[in-house]
Amino acid sequence: QVQLVESGGGLVQAGGSLRLSCAASGRTFSSYTMGWFRQAPGKEREFVAAISRSGGSTYYARSVRGRFTISRDNAKNTVYLQMNSLTPEDTAVYYCAARFTTGYMLSGSENEYHYWGQGTQVTVSS
């Protein structure tokens, strides 16, 4: 069992930045690939970014590539999402998720993630 707790959300103006954190507890954090997803009002949850167990590989949705950076610190059992150049279209509840895998492929499919946090709200004003 893995427990995930997100933090760092809030209200920011367009063009600003936020850094989300997701603290994990439970089983060995480095055994999991980690992902960030988001859900805007009235929309389905969508993939944002994923990172490999070591942190050496990352994968981004096209809509955030070049603006968002996912990283992890296995010593602190924490994964981060640095979000720059935010736009109102980035407004959503952001969720982190953990995927137990022995493989090396990163996934943008929420069905492949086993554990989820409760989410943190990000609101970008115009």
Backbone bond lengths (Angstrom), bond angles and torsions (degrees), N, CA, C in turn:
res aa  C-N    CA-C-N  psi(-1)  N-CA   C-N-CA  omega(-1)  CA-C   N-CA-C  phi
1 Q - - - 1.460 - - 1.525 109.39 -
2 V 1.317 116.14 138.37 1.458 122.14 177.88 1.522 108.28 -126.47
3 Q 1.304 116.19 132.55 1.460 120.75 174.41 1.524 108.19 -106.52
4 L 1.318 115.24 134.53 1.466 121.48 -177.76 1.522 109.37 -123.17
5 V 1.312 115.89 132.77 1.462 120.67 179.80 1.525 108.84 -131.47
6 E 1.332 115.29 116.30 1.461 121.21 178.98 1.526 110.32 -87.79
7 S 1.318 114.90 154.23 1.458 121.77 174.05 1.517 108.55 -155.07
8 G 1.329 115.60 167.86 1.453 120.28 175.32 1.505 115.34 102.68
9 G 1.324 117.23 -4.30 1.456 119.17 177.86 1.516 111.38 -70.86
10 G 1.329 115.05 171.10 1.457 119.18 179.19 1.502 111.32 163.83
11 L 1.324 114.51 -165.34 1.464 122.51 -179.79 1.521 108.70 -103.94
12 V 1.311 115.79 131.10 1.462 121.15 -179.38 1.520 108.56 -142.63
13 Q 1.312 115.84 150.83 1.456 119.81 177.09 1.522 110.78 -79.45
14 A 1.313 115.22 155.38 1.458 120.47 176.65 1.530 109.77 -55.20
15 G 1.318 115.12 137.53 1.451 120.98 -176.61 1.512 114.12 91.44
16 G 1.305 116.32 -10.59 1.456 121.13 -178.57 1.514 112.92 -84.71
17 S 1.331 114.09 -174.19 1.464 120.89 -176.44 1.518 110.60 -132.98
18 L 1.317 114.90 154.07 1.458 123.01 172.27 1.521 107.54 -144.62
19 R 1.327 115.04 152.03 1.454 119.35 171.42 1.523 109.06 -122.63
20 L 1.306 114.48 120.37 1.467 120.88 176.05 1.523 109.58 -92.18
21 S 1.316 114.48 146.34 1.458 121.04 175.02 1.518 109.01 -124.28
22 C 1.312 115.29 150.98 1.458 121.27 175.96 1.521 107.55 -137.01
23 A 1.322 115.19 111.34 1.459 120.91 -179.44 1.521 109.82 -94.31
24 A 1.314 115.62 132.94 1.464 121.37 -177.49 1.515 110.93 -113.16
25 S 1.299 115.31 144.86 1.457 121.10 173.82 1.516 108.02 -136.94
26 G 1.304 115.68 161.36 1.452 119.06 -179.56 1.509 110.95 111.56
27 R 1.306 116.68 -132.33 1.450 120.95 -176.86 1.530 111.89 -67.35
28 T 1.286 116.64 170.11 1.457 122.96 -173.57 1.517 111.57 -54.93
29 F 1.307 115.28 115.84 1.466 121.78 -175.64 1.518 111.66 -60.40
30 S 1.308 116.83 -38.88 1.461 120.14 -175.47 1.528 112.95 -71.34
31 S 1.327 117.47 -3.52 1.464 121.07 176.07 1.523 111.92 -83.36
32 Y 1.326 116.36 -7.87 1.460 120.84 -172.57 1.520 111.72 -113.87
33 T 1.329 115.17 136.04 1.447 117.60 161.01 1.521 106.80 -78.33
34 M 1.311 115.85 149.13 1.459 120.69 -174.73 1.519 110.36 -120.91
35 G 1.299 114.64 149.60 1.449 119.61 179.56 1.516 111.77 -139.60
36 W 1.314 114.50 158.49 1.457 122.21 170.85 1.527 107.82 -118.42
37 F 1.307 115.30 136.05 1.450 122.97 175.18 1.522 107.75 -128.56
38 R 1.327 115.76 167.05 1.462 118.70 176.98 1.522 109.74 -146.95
39 Q 1.318 114.40 154.80 1.461 120.46 178.12 1.512 109.08 -137.05
40 A 1.318 114.72 116.16 1.457 121.55 177.16 1.527 109.31 -87.78
41 P 1.322 117.54 157.82 1.470 120.53 -179.90 1.531 111.37 -55.57
42 G 1.318 115.78 129.51 1.445 120.56 177.28 1.518 115.31 76.12
43 K 1.321 116.33 5.45 1.474 119.73 -178.79 1.521 111.00 -121.80
44 E 1.316 115.44 162.49 1.452 120.06 176.22 1.531 109.77 -76.46
45 R 1.310 114.26 157.96 1.454 119.06 176.71 1.527 109.37 -67.67
46 E 1.333 115.83 139.63 1.459 119.80 -177.64 1.517 111.05 -130.94
47 F 1.296 114.22 153.52 1.454 122.43 178.97 1.525 110.94 -70.92
48 V 1.320 116.21 142.59 1.455 121.78 176.99 1.532 110.94 -117.02
49 A 1.337 116.73 -55.78 1.462 119.82 -175.64 1.522 109.54 -161.11
50 A 1.332 115.49 156.70 1.458 121.64 176.73 1.524 109.24 -141.84
51 I 1.320 114.77 156.55 1.461 120.26 -178.91 1.514 109.03 -140.81
52 S 1.319 115.44 144.13 1.457 121.10 -178.79 1.523 111.68 -72.39
53 R 1.321 115.36 172.01 1.463 120.46 -176.37 1.530 112.05 -61.27
54 S 1.318 116.38 -36.90 1.464 119.86 -179.32 1.515 112.73 -86.41
55 G 1.334 115.38 -17.28 1.458 119.74 -174.48 1.510 113.04 90.99
56 G 1.322 117.30 -0.39 1.450 120.17 -176.09 1.507 115.33 -78.64
57 S 1.336 116.47 -18.36 1.464 120.68 179.52 1.515 110.22 -125.81
58 T 1.326 115.18 141.85 1.452 121.06 178.25 1.528 109.82 -134.76
59 Y 1.307 114.44 162.30 1.474 121.02 -176.74 1.520 106.30 -149.44
60 Y 1.343 116.67 133.33 1.454 120.95 -175.10 1.522 111.44 -128.60
61 A 1.316 114.18 150.25 1.450 119.65 167.71 1.519 108.37 -69.17
62 R 1.312 115.16 148.99 1.464 119.34 -177.14 1.530 111.55 -59.72
63 S 1.314 116.41 -33.12 1.463 120.09 -174.67 1.527 113.21 -69.29
64 V 1.329 117.57 -18.13 1.468 119.52 -177.37 1.524 112.65 -117.31
65 R 1.305 116.66 -6.12 1.465 120.22 -176.41 1.521 110.31 -60.24
66 G 1.327 115.51 131.29 1.455 120.67 -178.59 1.514 113.96 90.29
67 R 1.337 117.19 -14.08 1.466 121.29 178.75 1.522 111.86 -113.37
68 F 1.316 117.29 -34.64 1.463 122.75 -177.36 1.514 109.18 -108.02
69 T 1.334 115.08 148.08 1.459 121.43 176.26 1.522 109.72 -134.33
70 I 1.324 115.60 124.39 1.465 120.85 175.96 1.520 108.28 -97.46
71 S 1.313 115.91 141.08 1.462 121.01 177.52 1.521 108.59 -150.55
72 R 1.316 116.10 168.25 1.458 119.32 179.49 1.517 109.89 -146.75
73 D 1.306 114.71 153.77 1.454 122.32 174.65 1.521 106.58 -126.58
74 N 1.316 116.80 100.17 1.461 119.88 -175.40 1.530 112.09 -67.73
75 A 1.303 117.27 -24.94 1.469 119.86 177.43 1.525 111.44 -69.11
76 K 1.337 116.00 -26.92 1.465 121.40 179.97 1.522 112.50 -104.74
77 N 1.339 116.69 2.61 1.475 120.66 -178.84 1.525 111.60 52.95
78 T 1.315 115.83 44.63 1.457 120.31 -174.48 1.524 110.74 -136.38
79 V 1.309 114.99 140.33 1.454 122.27 172.36 1.526 107.79 -117.85
80 Y 1.327 115.34 145.30 1.459 121.64 -175.18 1.530 110.71 -122.33
81 L 1.306 114.52 157.51 1.452 121.05 170.51 1.527 107.25 -136.20
82 Q 1.319 115.04 106.11 1.456 120.69 175.75 1.515 108.17 -87.06
83 M 1.326 116.49 123.13 1.456 121.56 -175.75 1.522 108.71 -118.88
84 N 1.310 115.50 117.64 1.463 121.89 179.33 1.516 110.20 -116.64
85 S 1.322 115.56 163.98 1.472 121.65 177.55 1.522 111.36 50.11
86 L 1.309 115.10 48.35 1.464 119.87 -176.18 1.523 111.16 -68.62
87 T 1.311 114.52 146.75 1.464 122.45 177.16 1.527 108.50 -125.36
88 P 1.329 117.65 162.56 1.474 119.09 177.59 1.529 113.04 -56.61
89 E 1.330 116.86 -25.63 1.464 119.99 178.78 1.535 112.62 -69.73
90 D 1.308 116.88 -11.66 1.467 120.65 176.53 1.528 112.08 -86.73
91 T 1.315 117.05 -3.93 1.464 120.48 178.33 1.522 110.39 -63.19
92 A 1.327 115.86 124.75 1.464 121.02 -176.70 1.524 108.79 -177.53
93 V 1.319 114.31 169.96 1.460 120.18 165.17 1.527 106.79 -87.98
94 Y 1.322 115.99 127.65 1.454 121.50 -177.61 1.526 109.47 -103.67
95 Y 1.324 114.55 131.57 1.457 121.73 -178.20 1.527 110.24 -119.33
96 C 1.309 116.39 139.54 1.451 117.93 167.85 1.528 108.53 -100.64
97 A 1.306 115.41 154.79 1.451 121.25 -175.82 1.517 109.94 -145.78
98 A 1.327 115.47 150.85 1.459 121.79 -179.11 1.520 110.11 -118.94
99 R 1.313 114.91 138.73 1.468 121.06 -178.50 1.518 107.83 -126.86
100 F 1.324 116.15 115.73 1.453 119.36 177.80 1.514 108.15 -80.98
101 T 1.312 116.54 123.77 1.452 120.16 -179.02 1.525 109.93 -154.43
102 T 1.304 115.61 148.14 1.463 120.56 172.83 1.519 110.64 -99.09
103 G 1.309 116.02 -3.48 1.449 120.99 -179.21 1.514 112.27 -88.30
104 Y 1.317 114.99 -175.07 1.461 120.37 -176.36 1.523 113.48 -117.30
105 M 1.324 115.96 -6.54 1.454 118.57 -178.48 1.525 110.20 -78.23
106 L 1.314 116.43 137.80 1.453 121.37 175.62 1.520 108.86 -91.36
107 S 1.304 116.16 151.14 1.462 120.41 -174.44 1.512 111.62 -126.57
108 G 1.330 114.29 141.64 1.453 120.58 173.25 1.515 111.93 -106.23
109 S 1.323 116.62 9.84 1.460 121.30 -179.00 1.520 110.33 -95.13
110 E 1.313 116.41 120.99 1.463 118.85 -177.78 1.513 111.74 -64.87
111 N 1.310 118.81 -23.70 1.455 121.20 179.80 1.525 112.54 -66.33
112 E 1.306 117.32 -16.71 1.458 120.85 -178.21 1.524 112.53 -93.87
113 Y 1.300 117.34 -0.35 1.462 120.87 179.08 1.514 110.04 -98.83
114 H 1.314 115.44 138.83 1.455 120.45 -170.58 1.521 114.04 -97.85
115 Y 1.320 117.16 -29.58 1.459 120.52 -176.25 1.520 109.66 -131.67
116 W 1.334 114.50 145.43 1.459 120.78 -175.61 1.515 110.31 -133.68
117 G 1.337 114.78 147.65 1.450 120.41 170.57 1.518 110.29 -84.82
118 Q 1.315 115.32 179.95 1.464 120.82 -176.39 1.515 112.55 -85.99
119 G 1.325 116.78 -13.10 1.454 120.91 177.58 1.514 113.29 96.68
120 T 1.317 115.34 153.62 1.455 121.98 175.49 1.522 108.57 -137.02
121 Q 1.321 116.59 135.68 1.454 121.46 -174.52 1.519 111.08 -80.85
122 V 1.314 115.24 132.09 1.466 122.18 171.68 1.515 107.59 -120.30
123 T 1.314 116.03 123.86 1.446 121.07 179.03 1.523 108.93 -124.21
124 V 1.325 115.69 125.44 1.456 121.28 -179.18 1.528 107.69 -113.18
125 S 1.304 115.89 119.43 1.461 120.44 -179.38 1.524 110.47 -93.40
126 S 1.313 115.11 148.47 1.476 120.07 -178.46 1.520 111.51 -89.31
